[in-house]
Protein backbone atom coordinates (compact mmCIF):
# COMPACT_ATOMS: atom_id res chain seq x y z
CA UNK A 1 0.00 0.00 0.00
CA UNK A 2 1.30 3.43 -0.91
CA UNK A 3 1.53 6.44 1.40
CA UNK A 4 0.49 9.88 0.16
CA UNK A 5 2.62 12.86 1.14
CA UNK A 6 2.18 16.63 0.90
CA UNK A 7 5.44 18.41 0.18
CA UNK A 8 5.91 22.12 1.02
CA UNK A 9 8.48 23.93 -1.10
CA UNK A 10 9.62 27.19 -2.65
CA UNK A 11 11.40 28.12 -5.83
CA UNK A 12 12.89 31.02 -7.70
CA UNK A 13 11.30 30.81 -11.13
CA UNK A 14 13.89 32.72 -13.15
CA UNK A 15 15.58 29.66 -14.65
CA UNK A 16 12.50 27.43 -14.71
CA UNK A 17 9.97 27.23 -17.54
CA UNK A 18 7.13 27.15 -15.03
CA UNK A 19 5.93 24.39 -12.75
CA UNK A 20 4.60 21.88 -15.25
CA UNK A 21 6.71 19.38 -17.19
CA UNK A 22 7.13 20.32 -20.83
CA UNK A 23 9.35 19.05 -23.65
CA UNK A 24 12.82 20.53 -24.08
CA UNK A 25 12.51 22.89 -21.12
CA UNK A 26 13.48 22.70 -17.43
CA UNK A 27 10.49 22.79 -15.07
CA UNK A 28 10.09 22.63 -11.30
CA UNK A 29 7.95 19.50 -11.52
CA UNK A 30 10.55 17.67 -13.61
CA UNK A 31 13.42 18.53 -11.26
CA UNK A 32 11.42 17.44 -8.21
CA UNK A 33 10.23 14.18 -9.78
CA UNK A 34 13.75 13.31 -10.91
CA UNK A 35 15.17 13.93 -7.44
CA UNK A 36 12.44 11.97 -5.64
CA UNK A 37 12.65 9.06 -8.09
CA UNK A 38 16.43 8.88 -7.85
CA UNK A 39 16.56 8.91 -4.06
CA UNK A 40 13.59 6.57 -3.42
CA UNK A 41 14.40 4.32 -6.40
CA UNK A 42 10.73 4.47 -7.36
CA UNK A 43 8.98 6.13 -10.27
CA UNK A 44 7.52 9.16 -8.46
CA UNK A 45 4.94 11.45 -10.03
CA UNK A 46 4.23 14.80 -8.38
CA UNK A 47 0.97 16.78 -8.57
CA UNK A 48 1.19 20.50 -7.82
CA UNK A 49 -1.32 22.89 -6.28
CA UNK A 50 -1.33 24.84 -9.54
CA UNK A 51 0.68 25.74 -12.61
CA UNK A 52 2.90 28.80 -12.41
CA UNK A 53 4.18 30.20 -15.70
CA UNK A 54 7.76 30.66 -16.89
CA UNK A 55 9.63 33.09 -14.63
CA UNK A 56 7.00 33.15 -11.86
CA UNK A 57 8.29 32.46 -8.34
CA UNK A 58 6.80 30.72 -5.31
CA UNK A 59 7.75 31.47 -1.71
CA UNK A 60 5.27 28.74 -0.77
CA UNK A 61 3.99 25.91 -2.92
CA UNK A 62 2.36 22.56 -2.17
CA UNK A 63 2.44 19.31 -4.12
CA UNK A 64 1.59 15.68 -3.39
CA UNK A 65 3.12 12.34 -4.33
CA UNK A 66 2.70 8.68 -3.45
CA UNK A 67 5.41 6.27 -2.36
CA UNK A 68 5.78 2.69 -1.16
CA UNK A 69 8.09 4.03 1.54
CA UNK A 70 6.10 5.05 4.64
CA UNK A 71 8.92 7.00 6.34
CA UNK A 72 9.67 9.86 3.95
CA UNK A 73 8.29 12.47 6.37
CA UNK A 74 11.51 12.27 8.39
CA UNK A 75 13.65 15.48 8.43
CA UNK A 76 16.67 13.46 7.27
CA UNK A 77 14.92 12.67 4.00
CA UNK A 78 14.05 16.35 3.48
CA UNK A 79 17.70 17.24 4.08
CA UNK A 80 18.86 14.59 1.61
CA UNK A 81 16.38 15.81 -1.00
CA UNK A 82 17.53 19.41 -0.60
CA UNK A 83 21.16 18.41 -1.06
CA UNK A 84 20.19 16.77 -4.35
CA UNK A 85 18.22 19.73 -5.71
CA UNK A 86 19.43 22.90 -7.43
CA UNK A 87 19.83 26.09 -5.35
CA UNK A 88 16.69 27.61 -6.91
CA UNK A 89 14.42 24.93 -5.42
CA UNK A 90 14.05 24.20 -1.71
CA UNK A 91 11.95 21.70 0.25
CA UNK A 92 10.56 22.89 3.60
CA UNK A 93 8.82 19.75 4.82
CA UNK A 94 7.16 16.48 3.83
CA UNK A 95 4.02 15.36 5.67
CA UNK A 96 1.84 12.27 5.61
CA UNK A 97 -1.75 12.90 4.51
CA UNK A 98 -4.86 10.88 3.76
CA UNK A 99 -4.60 8.84 0.56
CA UNK A 100 -7.41 10.89 -1.00
CA UNK A 101 -5.93 14.32 -0.19
CA UNK A 102 -5.20 16.29 -3.36
CA UNK A 103 -2.79 19.24 -3.53
CA UNK A 104 -4.71 20.93 -6.34
CA UNK A 105 -8.37 20.01 -6.00
CA UNK A 106 -8.55 20.31 -2.19
CA UNK A 107 -7.03 23.81 -2.07
CA UNK A 108 -9.59 26.40 -0.96
CA UNK A 109 -7.52 29.53 -1.63
CA UNK A 110 -4.31 30.77 -3.15
CA UNK A 111 -2.48 34.05 -2.52
CA UNK A 112 -0.23 35.93 -4.93
CA UNK A 113 1.97 38.98 -4.48
CA UNK A 114 3.17 41.13 -7.36
CA UNK A 115 6.27 43.29 -6.74
CA UNK A 116 7.13 46.57 -8.44
CA UNK A 117 10.16 48.72 -7.75
CA UNK A 118 10.17 52.44 -8.55
CA UNK A 119 13.95 52.49 -8.34
CA UNK A 120 16.25 50.47 -10.58
CA UNK A 121 17.76 47.92 -8.23
CA UNK A 122 20.37 45.38 -9.41
CA UNK A 123 19.53 43.13 -6.45
CA UNK A 124 15.87 42.74 -7.39
CA UNK A 125 15.98 42.71 -11.20
CA UNK A 126 14.83 39.08 -11.27
CA UNK A 127 12.19 39.38 -8.56
CA UNK A 128 10.43 42.70 -9.16
CA UNK A 129 9.39 44.83 -12.11
CA UNK A 130 11.05 48.23 -12.42
CA UNK A 131 8.10 50.58 -12.99
CA UNK A 132 8.65 53.98 -14.55
CA UNK A 133 6.51 56.30 -12.40
CA UNK A 134 4.74 56.68 -9.06
CA UNK A 135 1.12 55.49 -9.41
CA UNK A 136 -1.79 56.62 -7.24
CA UNK A 137 -2.21 53.79 -4.73
CA UNK A 138 -5.42 55.26 -3.33
CA UNK A 139 -7.12 55.02 -6.72
CA UNK A 140 -5.65 51.54 -7.31
CA UNK A 141 -7.05 50.31 -4.00
CA UNK A 142 -10.42 51.75 -4.93
CA UNK A 143 -10.26 49.81 -8.20
CA UNK A 144 -9.22 46.67 -6.32
CA UNK A 145 -12.32 46.87 -4.13
CA UNK A 146 -14.47 46.78 -7.26
CA UNK A 147 -13.23 43.21 -7.80
CA UNK A 148 -15.33 42.05 -4.85
CA UNK A 149 -18.50 42.91 -6.80
CA UNK A 150 -17.80 40.32 -9.51
CA UNK A 151 -17.08 36.63 -10.01
CA UNK A 152 -16.59 36.39 -13.80
CA UNK A 153 -13.07 37.51 -14.68
CA UNK A 154 -12.96 36.52 -18.35
CA UNK A 155 -11.41 39.91 -19.16
CA UNK A 156 -8.26 38.92 -17.27
CA UNK A 157 -7.91 35.34 -18.52
CA UNK A 158 -5.44 34.12 -21.08
CA UNK A 159 -7.29 33.27 -24.29
CA UNK A 160 -8.00 29.70 -25.45
CA UNK A 161 -7.48 27.95 -22.12
CA UNK A 162 -9.22 24.67 -21.33
CA UNK A 163 -10.98 25.74 -18.11
CA UNK A 164 -14.72 25.14 -17.77
CA UNK A 165 -15.50 28.42 -16.01
CA UNK A 166 -13.90 31.84 -15.60
CA UNK A 167 -15.59 32.43 -12.26
CA UNK A 168 -13.43 33.18 -9.23
CA UNK A 169 -14.17 34.44 -5.74
CA UNK A 170 -11.71 37.13 -4.68
CA UNK A 171 -11.30 37.36 -0.89
CA UNK A 172 -8.62 40.04 -0.61
CA UNK A 173 -6.98 42.58 -2.94
CA UNK A 174 -4.77 45.43 -1.77
CA UNK A 175 -1.82 47.59 -2.81
CA UNK A 176 0.86 48.68 -0.34
CA UNK A 177 4.06 50.70 -0.66
CA UNK A 178 7.22 50.91 1.45
CA UNK A 179 9.67 53.52 0.13
CA UNK A 180 10.22 52.49 -3.52
CA UNK A 181 8.68 49.02 -3.29
CA UNK A 182 5.04 48.50 -4.27
CA UNK A 183 3.23 45.19 -3.72
CA UNK A 184 -0.17 44.01 -4.94
CA UNK A 185 -1.58 41.24 -2.73
CA UNK A 186 -4.55 39.18 -3.92
CA UNK A 187 -6.24 36.09 -2.50
CA UNK A 188 -8.95 34.04 -4.22
CA UNK A 189 -10.43 30.55 -4.31
CA UNK A 190 -8.84 30.07 -7.73
CA UNK A 191 -7.07 32.06 -10.43
CA UNK A 192 -7.26 31.96 -14.21
CA UNK A 193 -4.19 31.68 -16.42
CA UNK A 194 -2.36 35.01 -16.48
CA UNK A 195 -5.08 36.60 -14.30
CA UNK A 196 -2.92 38.33 -11.69
CA UNK A 197 -0.53 39.81 -14.24
CA UNK A 198 -3.46 41.12 -16.31
CA UNK A 199 -5.11 42.56 -13.19
CA UNK A 200 -1.93 44.37 -12.21
CA UNK A 201 -1.48 45.84 -15.68
CA UNK A 202 -5.10 47.00 -15.85
CA UNK A 203 -5.23 48.47 -12.34
CA UNK A 204 -1.95 50.31 -12.95
CA UNK A 205 -3.67 52.14 -15.81
CA UNK A 206 -6.06 53.55 -13.19
CA UNK A 207 -3.09 54.48 -11.01
CA UNK A 208 -1.35 56.50 -13.73
CA UNK A 209 -4.52 58.17 -15.02
CA UNK A 210 -4.96 56.23 -18.26
CA UNK A 211 -8.31 54.89 -17.00
CA UNK A 212 -10.79 55.62 -14.21
CA UNK A 213 -12.92 53.52 -11.86
CA UNK A 214 -15.93 53.50 -14.18
CA UNK A 215 -13.69 52.36 -17.02
CA UNK A 216 -12.21 49.61 -14.89
CA UNK A 217 -15.68 48.35 -13.97
CA UNK A 218 -16.62 48.42 -17.66
CA UNK A 219 -13.59 46.27 -18.53
CA UNK A 220 -14.73 43.57 -16.10
CA UNK A 221 -18.30 43.65 -17.41
CA UNK A 222 -17.22 43.37 -21.06
CA UNK A 223 -15.76 39.89 -20.39
CA UNK A 224 -13.28 40.50 -23.18
CA UNK A 225 -9.52 40.07 -22.72
CA UNK A 226 -8.77 42.67 -25.40
CA UNK A 227 -10.53 45.32 -23.29
CA UNK A 228 -8.12 44.92 -20.36
CA UNK A 229 -4.57 46.19 -20.01
CA UNK A 230 -1.35 44.45 -20.88
CA UNK A 231 0.05 41.65 -18.73
CA UNK A 232 2.96 42.80 -16.61
CA UNK A 233 6.23 40.79 -16.69
CA UNK A 234 6.24 37.40 -14.97
CA UNK A 235 9.35 37.95 -12.85
CA UNK A 236 7.53 40.21 -10.36
CA UNK A 237 4.93 37.56 -9.47
CA UNK A 238 5.08 35.28 -6.43
CA UNK A 239 2.74 32.56 -5.20
CA UNK A 240 2.88 33.06 -1.43
CA UNK A 241 0.24 30.78 0.09
CA UNK A 242 -2.00 27.79 -0.61
CA UNK A 243 -4.72 27.05 1.94
CA UNK A 244 -6.57 23.78 2.65
CA UNK A 245 -9.44 22.74 4.89
CA UNK A 246 -8.10 21.95 8.34
CA UNK A 247 -9.05 18.30 8.04
CA UNK A 248 -6.99 17.93 4.85
CA UNK A 249 -3.74 19.72 5.63
CA UNK A 250 -2.40 22.56 7.75
CA UNK A 251 0.58 24.63 6.65
CA UNK A 252 3.67 23.82 8.73
CA UNK A 253 6.05 26.64 7.70
C-alpha positions as semicolon CSV with decimal commas, in nm:
position;residue;x (nm);y (nm);z (nm)
1;X;0,000;0,000;0,000
2;X;0,130;0,343;-0,091
3;X;0,153;0,644;0,140
4;X;0,049;0,988;0,016
5;X;0,262;1,286;0,114
6;X;0,218;1,663;0,090
7;X;0,544;1,841;0,018
8;X;0,591;2,212;0,102
9;X;0,848;2,393;-0,110
10;X;0,962;2,719;-0,265
11;X;1,140;2,812;-0,583
12;X;1,289;3,102;-0,770
13;X;1,130;3,081;-1,113
14;X;1,389;3,272;-1,315
15;X;1,558;2,966;-1,465
16;X;1,250;2,743;-1,471
17;X;0,997;2,723;-1,754
18;X;0,713;2,715;-1,503
19;X;0,593;2,439;-1,275
20;X;0,460;2,188;-1,525
21;X;0,671;1,938;-1,719
22;X;0,713;2,032;-2,083
23;X;0,935;1,905;-2,365
24;X;1,282;2,053;-2,408
25;X;1,251;2,289;-2,112
26;X;1,348;2,270;-1,743
27;X;1,049;2,279;-1,507
28;X;1,009;2,263;-1,130
29;X;0,795;1,950;-1,152
30;X;1,055;1,767;-1,361
31;X;1,342;1,853;-1,126
32;X;1,142;1,744;-0,821
33;X;1,023;1,418;-0,978
34;X;1,375;1,331;-1,091
35;X;1,517;1,393;-0,744
36;X;1,244;1,197;-0,564
37;X;1,265;0,906;-0,809
38;X;1,643;0,888;-0,785
39;X;1,656;0,891;-0,406
40;X;1,359;0,657;-0,342
41;X;1,440;0,432;-0,640
42;X;1,073;0,447;-0,736
43;X;0,898;0,613;-1,027
44;X;0,752;0,916;-0,846
45;X;0,494;1,145;-1,003
46;X;0,423;1,480;-0,838
47;X;0,097;1,678;-0,857
48;X;0,119;2,050;-0,782
49;X;-0,132;2,289;-0,628
50;X;-0,133;2,484;-0,954
51;X;0,068;2,574;-1,261
52;X;0,290;2,880;-1,241
53;X;0,418;3,020;-1,570
54;X;0,776;3,066;-1,689
55;X;0,963;3,309;-1,463
56;X;0,700;3,315;-1,186
57;X;0,829;3,246;-0,834
58;X;0,680;3,072;-0,531
59;X;0,775;3,147;-0,171
60;X;0,527;2,874;-0,077
61;X;0,399;2,591;-0,292
62;X;0,236;2,256;-0,217
63;X;0,244;1,931;-0,412
64;X;0,159;1,568;-0,339
65;X;0,312;1,234;-0,433
66;X;0,270;0,868;-0,345
67;X;0,541;0,627;-0,236
68;X;0,578;0,269;-0,116
69;X;0,809;0,403;0,154
70;X;0,610;0,505;0,464
71;X;0,892;0,700;0,634
72;X;0,967;0,986;0,395
73;X;0,829;1,247;0,637
74;X;1,151;1,227;0,839
75;X;1,365;1,548;0,843
76;X;1,667;1,346;0,727
77;X;1,492;1,267;0,400
78;X;1,405;1,635;0,348
79;X;1,770;1,724;0,408
80;X;1,886;1,459;0,161
81;X;1,638;1,581;-0,100
82;X;1,753;1,941;-0,060
83;X;2,116;1,841;-0,106
84;X;2,019;1,677;-0,435
85;X;1,822;1,973;-0,571
86;X;1,943;2,290;-0,743
87;X;1,983;2,609;-0,535
88;X;1,669;2,761;-0,691
89;X;1,442;2,493;-0,542
90;X;1,405;2,420;-0,171
91;X;1,195;2,170;0,025
92;X;1,056;2,289;0,360
93;X;0,882;1,975;0,482
94;X;0,716;1,648;0,383
95;X;0,402;1,536;0,567
96;X;0,184;1,227;0,561
97;X;-0,175;1,290;0,451
98;X;-0,486;1,088;0,376
99;X;-0,460;0,884;0,056
100;X;-0,741;1,089;-0,100
101;X;-0,593;1,432;-0,019
102;X;-0,520;1,629;-0,336
103;X;-0,279;1,924;-0,353
104;X;-0,471;2,093;-0,634
105;X;-0,837;2,001;-0,600
106;X;-0,855;2,031;-0,219
107;X;-0,703;2,381;-0,207
108;X;-0,959;2,640;-0,096
109;X;-0,752;2,953;-0,163
110;X;-0,431;3,077;-0,315
111;X;-0,248;3,405;-0,252
112;X;-0,023;3,593;-0,493
113;X;0,197;3,898;-0,448
114;X;0,317;4,113;-0,736
115;X;0,627;4,329;-0,674
116;X;0,713;4,657;-0,844
117;X;1,016;4,872;-0,775
118;X;1,017;5,244;-0,855
119;X;1,395;5,249;-0,834
120;X;1,625;5,047;-1,058
121;X;1,776;4,792;-0,823
122;X;2,037;4,538;-0,941
123;X;1,953;4,313;-0,645
124;X;1,587;4,274;-0,739
125;X;1,598;4,271;-1,120
126;X;1,483;3,908;-1,127
127;X;1,219;3,938;-0,856
128;X;1,043;4,270;-0,916
129;X;0,939;4,483;-1,211
130;X;1,105;4,823;-1,242
131;X;0,810;5,058;-1,299
132;X;0,865;5,398;-1,455
133;X;0,651;5,630;-1,240
134;X;0,474;5,668;-0,906
135;X;0,112;5,549;-0,941
136;X;-0,179;5,662;-0,724
137;X;-0,221;5,379;-0,473
138;X;-0,542;5,526;-0,333
139;X;-0,712;5,502;-0,672
140;X;-0,565;5,154;-0,731
141;X;-0,705;5,031;-0,400
142;X;-1,042;5,175;-0,493
143;X;-1,026;4,981;-0,820
144;X;-0,922;4,667;-0,632
145;X;-1,232;4,687;-0,413
146;X;-1,447;4,678;-0,726
147;X;-1,323;4,321;-0,780
148;X;-1,533;4,205;-0,485
149;X;-1,850;4,291;-0,680
150;X;-1,780;4,032;-0,951
151;X;-1,708;3,663;-1,001
152;X;-1,659;3,639;-1,380
153;X;-1,307;3,751;-1,468
154;X;-1,296;3,652;-1,835
155;X;-1,141;3,991;-1,916
156;X;-0,826;3,892;-1,727
157;X;-0,791;3,534;-1,852
158;X;-0,544;3,412;-2,108
159;X;-0,729;3,327;-2,429
160;X;-0,800;2,970;-2,545
161;X;-0,748;2,795;-2,212
162;X;-0,922;2,467;-2,133
163;X;-1,098;2,574;-1,811
164;X;-1,472;2,514;-1,777
165;X;-1,550;2,842;-1,601
166;X;-1,390;3,184;-1,560
167;X;-1,559;3,243;-1,226
168;X;-1,343;3,318;-0,923
169;X;-1,417;3,444;-0,574
170;X;-1,171;3,713;-0,468
171;X;-1,130;3,736;-0,089
172;X;-0,862;4,004;-0,061
173;X;-0,698;4,258;-0,294
174;X;-0,477;4,543;-0,177
175;X;-0,182;4,759;-0,281
176;X;0,086;4,868;-0,034
177;X;0,406;5,070;-0,066
178;X;0,722;5,091;0,145
179;X;0,967;5,352;0,013
180;X;1,022;5,249;-0,352
181;X;0,868;4,902;-0,329
182;X;0,504;4,850;-0,427
183;X;0,323;4,519;-0,372
184;X;-0,017;4,401;-0,494
185;X;-0,158;4,124;-0,273
186;X;-0,455;3,918;-0,392
187;X;-0,624;3,609;-0,250
188;X;-0,895;3,404;-0,422
189;X;-1,043;3,055;-0,431
190;X;-0,884;3,007;-0,773
191;X;-0,707;3,206;-1,043
192;X;-0,726;3,196;-1,421
193;X;-0,419;3,168;-1,642
194;X;-0,236;3,501;-1,648
195;X;-0,508;3,660;-1,430
196;X;-0,292;3,833;-1,169
197;X;-0,053;3,981;-1,424
198;X;-0,346;4,112;-1,631
199;X;-0,511;4,256;-1,319
200;X;-0,193;4,437;-1,221
201;X;-0,148;4,584;-1,568
202;X;-0,510;4,700;-1,585
203;X;-0,523;4,847;-1,234
204;X;-0,195;5,031;-1,295
205;X;-0,367;5,214;-1,581
206;X;-0,606;5,355;-1,319
207;X;-0,309;5,448;-1,101
208;X;-0,135;5,650;-1,373
209;X;-0,452;5,817;-1,502
210;X;-0,496;5,623;-1,826
211;X;-0,831;5,489;-1,700
212;X;-1,079;5,562;-1,421
213;X;-1,292;5,352;-1,186
214;X;-1,593;5,350;-1,418
215;X;-1,369;5,236;-1,702
216;X;-1,221;4,961;-1,489
217;X;-1,568;4,835;-1,397
218;X;-1,662;4,842;-1,766
219;X;-1,359;4,627;-1,853
220;X;-1,473;4,357;-1,610
221;X;-1,830;4,365;-1,741
222;X;-1,722;4,337;-2,106
223;X;-1,576;3,989;-2,039
224;X;-1,328;4,050;-2,318
225;X;-0,952;4,007;-2,272
226;X;-0,877;4,267;-2,540
227;X;-1,053;4,532;-2,329
228;X;-0,812;4,492;-2,036
229;X;-0,457;4,619;-2,001
230;X;-0,135;4,445;-2,088
231;X;0,005;4,165;-1,873
232;X;0,296;4,280;-1,661
233;X;0,623;4,079;-1,669
234;X;0,624;3,740;-1,497
235;X;0,935;3,795;-1,285
236;X;0,753;4,021;-1,036
237;X;0,493;3,756;-0,947
238;X;0,508;3,528;-0,643
239;X;0,274;3,256;-0,520
240;X;0,288;3,306;-0,143
241;X;0,024;3,078;0,009
242;X;-0,200;2,779;-0,061
243;X;-0,472;2,705;0,194
244;X;-0,657;2,378;0,265
245;X;-0,944;2,274;0,489
246;X;-0,810;2,195;0,834
247;X;-0,905;1,830;0,804
248;X;-0,699;1,793;0,485
249;X;-0,374;1,972;0,563
250;X;-0,240;2,256;0,775
251;X;0,058;2,463;0,665
252;X;0,367;2,382;0,873
253;X;0,605;2,664;0,770
